[in-house]
Amino acid sequence: MYRDEIVEEIHRIREEYLRSFNYDLKSLFADLQKQEAESGREIVDLSSNRSQATRWTNLQKVSGKN
């Protein structure tokens, strides 16, 4: 089986990060939210966007395809 050193490193780092929170997802999520807030980067909320299916349906209507 093919061994990818980069993927293995990502898995190792992810495991260490999870272990640092004792595998508590609530604590991990809180830390991610804290990092996000402290980053100063603009956060784009895509939750209000229409679904892909809706966009595709509208695209078909505009192009005259059904």
C-alpha positions, 0 to 999 in steps of 0.5 A: 500500500502507498504511504504518503508522508504528508497525509501521515503527518496531517493525521499525526498532528490532528491526533495530537490536537484532539488528544490535547483536548482529551478527545472532547469535541465541545472543547475542541470546537470552542478552541476553533471558534476562539482561533477563528475570532482571534484571526481577524479574517472575514468569515463568510456565512454561506448558510443563507445561500440557496442550495445547489439544487435550487441554483441548478433549477433556476439555471435551467429555467433561464436557459429554457431547458427542462 
